[in-house]
């Protein structure tokens, strides 16, 4: 699968409030770091500056349970990225 490992039976369905990306993740926390824009470190910080913390901008929409349901949702979300098989829809 694209977002979660094969055989996953429970995962979180998230949407980033900043960039709008929707994705699956193994965690079920209310907010997590976005896979696209969550942590963009400034690599040119000076010696007296502090590295910025990660931004938790992806909000949990729902929890997907059941191996078949997780596989269907993963396939659906990855269609635009991978051009995967959409015959099951």
C-alpha positions in Angstrom: 0.0 0.0 0.0 1.1 3.6 -0.4 0.5 5.3 3.0 0.4 2.5 5.5 2.0 -1.0 5.5 0.1 -4.1 4.1 -2.0 -5.8 6.7 -2.8 -2.6 8.7 -6.2 -3.0 10.4 -6.6 0.5 12.0 -5.3 3.9 11.0 -6.2 7.6 11.1 -7.4 9.6 8.1 -6.0 13.1 8.2 -6.3 16.4 6.4 -3.8 19.2 6.7 -5.3 22.6 7.6 -2.4 24.4 6.0 -2.0 22.7 2.5 -5.2 20.6 2.3 -3.3 17.3 1.8 -5.3 14.2 2.8 -3.5 11.1 3.9 -3.5 8.0 6.2 -1.2 7.5 9.2 -0.8 4.7 11.7 -1.4 7.1 14.6 -4.8 8.1 15.9 -3.8 11.4 17.6 -6.0 14.5 17.2 -3.3 16.5 15.4 -0.1 15.2 13.8 2.6 16.6 11.5 1.7 16.9 7.8 3.6 14.6 5.5 4.0 17.5 3.0 4.4 20.7 5.0 4.7 19.6 8.6 8.4 20.2 9.2 10.3 22.5 6.9 13.4 23.3 8.9 15.4 26.5 8.3 18.9 25.1 7.7 20.5 28.6 7.8 20.0 29.4 11.4 22.7 31.2 13.4 24.4 30.1 16.6 22.1 32.2 18.8 18.9 31.1 17.1 16.7 28.2 18.1 15.5 25.5 15.7 11.8 25.7 15.2 9.5 22.9 16.5 7.5 20.8 14.2 4.1 22.0 13.2 1.2 19.7 13.9 -1.3 20.9 11.2 -3.0 17.7 10.1 -6.3 17.1 11.9 -7.8 13.7 12.4 -11.0 13.3 10.2 -11.8 9.8 11.1 -10.4 6.4 12.2 -10.5 3.7 9.5 -10.9 0.2 10.9 -10.7 -3.2 9.2 -8.0 -4.4 6.8 -10.3 -4.2 3.7 -11.5 -0.7 4.5 -7.9 0.5 5.1 -6.8 -1.0 1.9 -9.7 0.6 -0.1 -9.0 4.1 1.5 -5.3 3.8 0.8 -5.9 2.9 -2.8 -8.4 5.8 -3.2 -6.1 8.4 -1.7 -3.1 7.2 -3.7 -4.9 7.2 -7.1 -3.8 10.7 -8.0 -0.2 10.2 -7.0 0.4 6.6 -8.3 -2.2 6.2 -11.1 -3.1 3.0 -9.4 -5.8 0.4 -10.1 -9.3 1.9 -9.6 -11.4 -1.1 -10.7 -12.6 -1.8 -7.2 -14.5 1.6 -7.0 
